[in-house]
Amino acid sequence: MAPKYTTGQKVKIVPVKDQHLKYERIEPLVSKSGTIVDSYFILYQEPSGVKWLDLPGEYYFYTVHINNKEVKAIPEECLELCVD
């Protein structure tokens, strides 16, 4: 799975769609826009005995430049492409 966004793209912070997940650190940033500075992923490998969880194998996170500050570790699910 490839990252959804690339460096230089303008994105908007949106609320997480899965209401079971909460990113309290990101909530104050909802509706703000910024520019992708960097992206990285965390590879998840299911430990033996929990294959029934059906979790995705890769999670993408981004560093976003918002209001002259870098905000790190924004999950991909909290971003939306800005259309000017």
Backbone bond lengths (Angstrom), bond angles and torsions (degrees), N, CA, C in turn:
res aa  C-N    CA-C-N  psi(-1)  N-CA   C-N-CA  omega(-1)  CA-C   N-CA-C  phi
1 M - - - 1.435 - - 1.526 108.68 -
2 A 1.287 117.07 129.90 1.465 122.50 -179.61 1.523 110.21 -93.53
3 P 1.340 116.93 156.88 1.467 118.39 176.97 1.521 110.67 -63.99
4 K 1.299 116.61 147.82 1.460 122.60 -177.94 1.528 111.54 -77.68
5 Y 1.338 117.26 -29.50 1.462 122.09 -176.09 1.525 110.43 -121.41
6 T 1.331 116.07 154.64 1.461 121.02 -179.69 1.525 110.36 -122.14
7 T 1.312 115.35 161.57 1.458 121.77 179.17 1.524 109.97 -55.20
8 G 1.330 115.48 133.52 1.457 121.41 178.80 1.517 114.73 96.73
9 Q 1.326 117.73 -16.09 1.463 119.63 179.44 1.523 110.34 -73.77
10 K 1.335 115.50 144.49 1.460 121.20 177.07 1.524 108.11 -90.27
11 V 1.335 115.46 129.04 1.461 121.40 -177.38 1.527 110.28 -130.28
12 K 1.325 114.15 162.64 1.463 122.04 177.55 1.525 107.43 -119.72
13 I 1.315 116.91 140.60 1.459 121.73 176.61 1.533 107.69 -80.98
14 V 1.328 116.03 129.55 1.464 121.58 -179.10 1.529 109.39 -124.78
15 P 1.338 117.35 158.30 1.472 119.07 177.34 1.528 110.22 -64.82
16 V 1.304 116.15 149.17 1.458 120.65 178.40 1.526 108.73 -64.80
17 K 1.324 116.66 139.37 1.467 121.50 -177.21 1.525 112.28 -76.98
18 D 1.329 116.99 -34.82 1.462 121.73 179.84 1.531 108.10 -83.80
19 Q 1.301 116.84 107.48 1.462 121.23 -175.31 1.526 113.50 -67.68
20 H 1.339 117.35 -9.69 1.462 120.15 176.42 1.522 111.20 -79.35
21 L 1.335 115.96 -19.05 1.462 120.44 178.05 1.520 108.94 -99.43
22 K 1.293 116.50 138.51 1.463 120.81 177.64 1.526 108.27 -131.29
23 Y 1.304 115.44 133.51 1.460 121.52 176.18 1.525 106.54 -120.18
24 E 1.323 116.70 80.47 1.463 121.22 -175.23 1.522 112.44 -56.96
25 R 1.316 116.99 -33.66 1.461 121.68 180.00 1.523 111.65 -66.31
26 I 1.322 116.94 -26.75 1.464 121.76 -175.26 1.528 111.78 -93.85
27 E 1.318 118.27 -23.73 1.473 121.39 -177.31 1.531 113.86 -49.26
28 P 1.347 120.32 -43.14 1.472 119.48 179.71 1.532 113.50 -66.03
29 L 1.329 117.19 -15.34 1.463 121.18 -178.20 1.530 113.24 -92.51
30 V 1.333 117.50 -8.57 1.465 120.93 -177.76 1.529 109.83 -55.49
31 S 1.316 115.96 134.71 1.471 127.01 -179.06 1.525 113.45 84.20
32 K 1.328 118.42 -6.86 1.466 119.82 176.66 1.520 108.63 -84.24
33 S 1.324 116.08 153.38 1.462 119.66 178.62 1.518 109.61 -119.92
34 G 1.314 114.64 158.03 1.453 121.16 -179.25 1.512 110.31 -163.69
35 T 1.319 115.85 -171.30 1.461 122.40 -176.97 1.524 109.92 -118.26
36 I 1.330 116.09 135.67 1.462 121.39 177.37 1.526 108.77 -65.71
37 V 1.331 116.23 127.11 1.458 122.14 178.48 1.529 110.14 -103.93
38 D 1.329 116.28 -36.21 1.461 120.58 -176.29 1.524 108.71 -157.17
39 S 1.318 115.99 157.90 1.464 120.46 174.47 1.519 108.55 -138.47
40 Y 1.312 115.84 151.99 1.452 121.03 177.55 1.521 108.01 -155.45
41 F 1.310 115.91 164.80 1.460 118.42 -179.44 1.511 110.56 -132.02
42 I 1.310 113.65 158.05 1.453 121.55 173.78 1.518 105.93 -115.53
43 L 1.304 115.94 123.80 1.461 121.53 179.31 1.520 108.42 -88.87
44 Y 1.306 115.64 125.97 1.458 120.89 179.97 1.516 108.88 -106.12
45 Q 1.308 116.57 126.63 1.457 121.61 176.07 1.524 107.19 -114.32
46 E 1.322 116.05 124.86 1.465 119.76 -179.19 1.519 110.55 -65.35
47 P 1.324 117.20 127.64 1.463 118.87 173.95 1.525 109.56 -68.66
48 S 1.301 117.06 151.91 1.463 119.17 -179.31 1.526 109.83 -59.69
49 G 1.310 115.32 140.02 1.455 120.98 178.28 1.520 114.82 96.98
50 V 1.342 118.20 -7.61 1.466 119.41 179.16 1.527 111.58 -126.20
51 K 1.289 117.69 31.59 1.464 121.35 -178.83 1.530 112.04 -64.69
52 W 1.296 118.09 -17.76 1.466 122.79 179.55 1.525 113.09 -71.74
53 L 1.329 118.93 -9.84 1.462 121.02 -176.88 1.524 113.81 -69.50
54 D 1.318 118.57 -28.20 1.464 123.19 179.21 1.537 112.32 54.55
55 L 1.320 116.00 54.52 1.459 121.60 177.77 1.521 110.17 -94.24
56 P 1.337 117.76 147.01 1.465 118.82 176.09 1.522 109.47 -65.24
57 G 1.307 117.11 153.81 1.459 121.36 -176.43 1.510 114.70 -83.95
58 E 1.320 118.19 -21.90 1.457 121.08 -177.64 1.523 110.21 -130.87
59 Y 1.310 115.07 137.41 1.458 121.50 176.11 1.520 107.34 -120.59
60 Y 1.314 118.03 123.58 1.462 121.67 179.35 1.518 110.68 -97.59
61 F 1.326 114.13 138.22 1.457 123.24 177.41 1.518 108.29 -129.41
62 Y 1.322 116.21 156.77 1.460 120.90 -174.88 1.519 111.24 -134.93
63 T 1.320 115.04 150.88 1.454 122.13 167.01 1.517 105.06 -99.84
64 V 1.327 116.41 124.89 1.461 121.71 -176.07 1.529 108.67 -120.57
65 H 1.315 116.50 133.75 1.463 122.44 177.65 1.528 107.46 -89.28
66 I 1.346 116.57 111.46 1.467 122.54 -178.53 1.528 108.12 -126.06
67 N 1.333 116.58 124.19 1.472 121.10 176.89 1.529 112.79 50.48
68 N 1.322 116.50 50.21 1.469 122.88 177.84 1.523 114.38 64.87
69 K 1.332 117.79 18.74 1.463 121.91 176.47 1.519 108.92 -130.61
70 E 1.330 115.98 146.57 1.459 120.26 174.27 1.522 108.66 -91.26
71 V 1.315 115.45 126.70 1.459 121.25 175.99 1.520 106.35 -109.96
72 K 1.322 117.02 119.59 1.459 121.55 -174.86 1.519 112.04 -98.37
73 A 1.315 114.79 158.27 1.467 124.07 174.09 1.524 113.63 62.11
74 I 1.331 116.07 47.62 1.464 120.44 172.49 1.533 106.65 -87.74
75 P 1.329 118.82 119.27 1.463 120.37 180.00 1.531 111.04 -66.11
76 E 1.325 115.67 146.41 1.463 121.13 -179.10 1.528 111.87 -55.33
77 E 1.319 117.07 -35.91 1.465 120.70 -178.04 1.526 113.09 -68.00
78 C 1.320 117.58 -10.81 1.470 121.54 179.05 1.524 111.89 -101.41
79 L 1.326 117.27 12.88 1.460 121.05 -178.96 1.518 111.17 -120.78
80 E 1.319 114.39 151.83 1.466 122.37 177.29 1.529 106.48 -143.34
81 L 1.309 117.01 138.26 1.461 121.54 -179.83 1.521 110.26 -66.94
82 C 1.330 117.23 131.94 1.469 121.88 176.14 1.520 108.49 -80.67
83 V 1.299 116.16 132.93 1.456 121.69 177.19 1.521 106.97 -113.12
84 D 1.332 115.75 113.35 1.475 120.20 -179.10 1.499 111.37 -87.13
